[in-house]
Amino acid sequence: MAGRPGKALSRAGALLPAVLLASCAVGPDFVAPASPGVEGFTPQRPAATTSAPVAGGNAQGFASGSDVSAYWWTLFRSKQLSAFVGEAVRNHPDVKAAELALRNARENVLAQQGSLFPQLTANGSAERDRASTSESGQWPAQASTYTLYGASVSVSYALDLWGGTRRQVEALQAQSEYQAFKLEATYLTLTANVVTAAITDASLRDQISATEEIIKAEADQLARIQHQFDIGAISKSDVLSQEATLAQAKATLAPLQKQLAQQRDQLMAYLGRLPSQDRGEHVRLVDLRLPGRLPLSLPSALVRQRPDIRQAEATLHQATATVGVGIANLLPQLTLSASYGASGPERLFSPDTIVWSAASSVSQKIFDGGTLYHTKEADVAAFEQNLALYKSAVVTAFQNVADSLRAVQYDAATLKAQAAAEKATADSLAMAVEQFKTGAVPYANIINAQQSYLNARVSRIKAQATRFTDTAALFQSLGGGWWNRTDETPDALPRVDPGYFAGSDKKTQDAMR
């Protein structure tokens, strides 16, 4: 008789895989939304930009369907810029926090997967007792000492007939994917912010340098005007006008210095340093190189490249699985349990000490005030909400790319115009000085020409820096090339599968390789 329970448990174990295979997972199966059916990001195909005869003023073209480099900032050919990015990725606490959040999500998946397996518990006991026959009324009383031993193994298994547990695991896996793409979004945002901050820092330095040069030139001009006044060649009003011009130029210097100081603080924060740890390293605009050929992903590929879209997709996946959990909770729940062991004062597991049990239970909530039903309906509403948010993320992503393309094109034209304006105002200033020397024009003409030149030069420097930041923004809007990067967590995100795009043409698939 002792062997029969073992055989019964063996048969149950043999049937368990068949039961699992026969069971289904209720609720909708997640299907990633299709890519928007558009052929471009803008109504017209983006054309190559214009060029300007200054540093960073070369023309830029677009390579449609070309892949994005994982280390796109290296295309600016600045060792200092690359060093800044590397330091930020290593040191910034937001990256570390995102990595730990991903680890937490993965551990939660593994923890929930344990619910798919039977729960096995081993128990053991030993008890030492002393008894007397006087307790049963026997005299003379005799005492005896004995030991009771017990050992058992119990198994319980909540049969996942409706796939509720599997849907919970699926929801946690989607949450893990969300954290993985949040890590990539954090990485992309940080690297783009470092590049933009370093370029802005370089621009402010050039603006300050230009302003200081102009202040020096105007101070020298004031000395000459003062000398001419001393010998009676000009009136006092000309001296006062030059003094006012010099004061106005000096007044523009302090705000620029303030912006630079605050920009340095921001850059140090991106690098994971405190403001007092600034060692003075900086990027120079003249050392940067503007990439002449810019990659432009196909619209069908953007939804697989943007971390924010993939985050929204993972959230939608989680909401889909949660609907399945809610439906499964409405259905009967089946639990199997069994135990096998022995208990006695002598040898364990002898025929006389074997004890065993096997049981099953089914539970179905009959009335709960509509709690489970309305919980499921809330999950459905959350799914529809996340679907709308996913669509919003896609629209925003396409807008970002379109805006970046427009900026790259129009700001190139702006730089060309600003460079021409700088040259024209410099020539105008030189001519006004020569004409004033001959008495052909009043000194007010020089004042106006000086102010125009100062404004034009600063505007040219700003436009020059904007071309670099526009290029960085385009790389960021295209997803930053994370799928081409290998780092310390290579399993965090798989490479984009070209076969994902059902029905896409060969050009699309080749672009994703």
Stockholm file with secondary structure:
# STOCKHOLM 1.0

chainA/1-513         MAGRPGKALSRAGALLPAVLLASCAVGPDFVAPASPGVEGFTPQRPAATTSAPVAGGNAQGFASGSDVSAYWWTLFRSKQLSAFVGEAVRNHPDVKAAELALRNARENVLAQQGSLFPQLTANGSAERDRASTSESGQWPAQASTYTLYGASVSVSYALDLWGGTRRQVEALQAQSEYQAFKLEATYLTLTANVVTAAITDASLRDQISATEEIIKAEADQLARIQHQFDIGAISKSDVLSQEATLAQAKATLAPLQKQLAQQRDQLMAYLGRLPSQDRGEHVRLVDLRLPGRLPLSLPSALVRQRPDIRQAEATLHQATATVGVGIANLLPQLTLSASYGASGPERLFSPDTIVWSAASSVSQKIFDGGTLYHTKEADVAAFEQNLALYKSAVVTAFQNVADSLRAVQYDAATLKAQAAAEKATADSLAMAVEQFKTGAVPYANIINAQQSYLNARVSRIKAQATRFTDTAALFQSLGGGWWNRTDETPDALPRVDPGYFAGSDKKTQDAMR
#=GR chainA/1-513 SS CTHHHHHHHHHHHHHHHHHHHHCCCCSCCCCCCCCCCCSCSSSSCCCCCCCCSSTTCCCCEEEETCCCCTTGGGGGCCHHHHHHHHHHHHHCHHHHHHHHHHHHHHHHHHHHHGGGSCEEEEEEEEEEEEEEGGGGTCSSCCEEEEEEEEEEEEEEEEECTTSHHHHHHHHHHHHHHHHHHHHHHHHHHHHHHHHHHHHHHHHHHHHHHHHHHHHHHHHHHHHHHHHHHHTTSSCHHHHHHHHHHHHHHHHTHHHHHHHHHHHHHHHHHHTTCCGGGCCCCCCCGGGCCCCSEEEECCHHHHHHHCHHHHHHHHHHHHHHHHHHHHHHHTSCEEEEEEEEEEEESSCTTSTTTEEEEEEEEEECCCCSTTHHHHHHHHHHHHHHHHHHHHHHHHHHHHHHHHHHHHHHHHHHHHHHHHHHHHHHHHHHHHHHHHHHHTTSSCHHHHHHHHHHHHHHHHHHHHHHHHHHHHHHHHHHHTTTTGGGCCCSCTTSSCCCCGGGSTTCCHHHHHHHC
#=GC SS_cons         CTHHHHHHHHHHHHHHHHHHHHCCCCSCCCCCCCCCCCSCSSSSCCCCCCCCSSTTCCCCEEEETCCCCTTGGGGGCCHHHHHHHHHHHHHCHHHHHHHHHHHHHHHHHHHHHGGGSCEEEEEEEEEEEEEEGGGGTCSSCCEEEEEEEEEEEEEEEEECTTSHHHHHHHHHHHHHHHHHHHHHHHHHHHHHHHHHHHHHHHHHHHHHHHHHHHHHHHHHHHHHHHHHHHTTSSCHHHHHHHHHHHHHHHHTHHHHHHHHHHHHHHHHHHTTCCGGGCCCCCCCGGGCCCCSEEEECCHHHHHHHCHHHHHHHHHHHHHHHHHHHHHHHTSCEEEEEEEEEEEESSCTTSTTTEEEEEEEEEECCCCSTTHHHHHHHHHHHHHHHHHHHHHHHHHHHHHHHHHHHHHHHHHHHHHHHHHHHHHHHHHHHHHHHHHHHTTSSCHHHHHHHHHHHHHHHHHHHHHHHHHHHHHHHHHHHTTTTGGGCCCSCTTSSCCCCGGGSTTCCHHHHHHHC
//
